[in-house]
């Protein structure tokens, strides 16, 4: 009976006993057996989402699944011979399930002659991009089998199965989620079906609904749980067959050759690689920071390795290697310090370091310290203080504890989980390593062996990659997995996980089938019990699947000193024109036999002031960068011919500043009513200026698009006989020191479509003193420049006006032009509609915000507070929030906190908190305990009492400060 209380006797005695509720606990409620109305449809789509929704999923269907494929059954080979008998004892009803491979069948059998089937689907565990396409593949697959087939979706994970929380999936619902990221169509959960009552209720629900099949979309634990459910159903005569689909972004669910990869790994890694590539360009542009990046991957370093192969940072730490070689924290510290010291000797006080989030758990000494620390702190008489703990620890662990930075020691003592254990996963490994490396370098500085600068910037990328729009590979692979799962169920098979292989070939040639989950299982000790599990696929350092690691090891030593960064760029979806859009994961390519592209020729850098000048060739770029550099720039009609001869300057109306400011402005500028200049196309000119010499200086922070500015200047001046373009290396310092290089169209072409300012570098210094203005004039005069272009934000363009005025007074022949540039977008006014870089920055940030928001609506249990960079105050008391506003307009978060609004309303911190709390409470009343809140970076500075607090604190003398 549906409402019957579960027996205290195990109904599945041969499986390891599950954790059961105490006898005194109340029974779970009887499950529902009627569908819930569907209320989770998306209300808005971006332009890209709409385009991806309309993409034809049928193009992803392997040819072997078209029509009515035949199932060829073969004997499965167990993953562990020694565990085979134990696993057989645990799965007596399904252990002999054969491996299945599909071959093309007859297309003559009409779908109407096949009985319709009813299939359920559940999303289990953390999100992974592509899950919706697995569902789409199942949906289309059962409809291909028979148009009258039906599909059920269980809401919010396995809990939806045993509680009977499900919806009917219609074509309208399905078509709203094709090719989209996240799990928000149904929601996910981390529950497991473990207790007797949960098994009984799951079977009762499936029987009541009349399910012929159930697809569990999940990772290793979820698919093992699905196999247990399949065993239970078969043993108890339930007609519902259970199959799985391999999901996890960590890449640790793969069992070659049948499961070469889990879905979601490719999208997550490409998302992270885009970000790592961006910070690598930032490192090259500023040449003063080490960017230390922590990536997801607690149990395995697969993500870190894949991203390292895609981006080629200076160092990538692999947890598996640390464990194998028993490296201590000091070993890692010394190794990184050695690299930083050697790079510093070469003039490189910058770089990129990648590591997995679980690195610290691979360090043997740390594992021992954590174990003893947990035991001691649970003992009577040991307090959570350094003095007390050091007395209690063994000498070896005490030394390890003392070696840790102070903030990590405090975290270990104070930040405990509900069971009193150290929360290792919350330790910010990148900051730990930076602190130990910094201390090591300072010791070397004191000894005279190190003279460089080590400034760390920290990045932690995680949830941003879990719910992104799937890559072409993940979209294709997921759809094929779903169609395979549907075909397995249509053939009445159970206890299998969908298998799609031959992935180097086009999707139409992929091979599909199913492999018994029991054949993939081994016995491991979990929480004091022997349990069947699919063995996690860690990064292989040696052995048959070690090709990715071997390929990285071959170039690792070179990467330490070279700046051989590869910039993958954003994920592409143009399958017709962009080959990079269909790339499969690099680790998978290497495992399947492809060779990695060798390191390109890296030019020897030339020291110019504080900057290293090393122009790159097009051939050294990533495939995507090369593709982008070959694209033609879109230009206004007046510039179509890219010829100075085809353009005429026209004076339009005069300009003026505010009337009340005019007398004041005349103190600084001789002309304050100059006319606007408009460029218009013309048939031709006879008096085209010749022998022009134009210099360009990047004065502000780096922004996407600056290199294309160089291309535009070079292309136009190419039509002026004898004219040249010069770039000043190192920003304003380069201008003062006359560090100029000629920028030919060929040099600029190699940087077309690339981000950052790696070609010339930049400074954020201003040109404001009389001495600086004169040095700039002297440099222009010595280099015989006819024009000087200053690229930057509001301050830079203000400086351009002062430079122009100074040059005019000194009768200099150098004309001065400013170019609005800045990702903050605060250089917008009635004459300037946009600044360089704002659009790219907004779209890059919006992608991450969108990914995170979808992750929240998938898990349905988190509020994400996301801080968005602000613009400089530029003379005002608060900074601008243009970027936060633009990102909000693109992503529609639940709340946006703008600096300007808080300042205008003079909101107190308490009032601000109340607004947020009211929104959270309102959503909770509707059953939505999740959401996304965007916070402008300068928000606190706009709160009156906070400004007062900061000003008072700044007046308080610091300890040891005179």
Helices and strands as residue ranges (DSSP letters): H 47-54, G 57-60, G 63-65, E 70-74, H 84-90, E 99-103, G 111-113, E 118-123, H 131-145, E 150-154, H 159-163, E 166-168, H 171-174, H 196-209, E 213-218, H 220-235, E 241-246, H 265-286, E 290-295, H 302-311, E 315-317, H 319-324, H 329-345, E 351-356, H 359-362, H 364-377, H 386-392, H 395-403, H 406-414, G 424-426, H 429-447, E 456-461, G 463-465, H 472-490, E 496-501, G 507-509, E 511-516, H 517-520, E 521-526, E 529-534, H 547-561, G 579-582, H 586-591, E 606-608, E 611-613, G 618-620, H 623-629, G 637-639, G 644-646, E 647-654, G 659-661, H 662-665, E 675-681, E 693-698, H 706-717, E 724-728, H 731-736, E 740-742, H 745-749, H 770-782, E 787-792, H 794-809, E 815-820, H 838-859, E 863-868, H 882-891, E 895-897, H 899-905, H 909-925, E 931-936, G 940-942, H 944-955
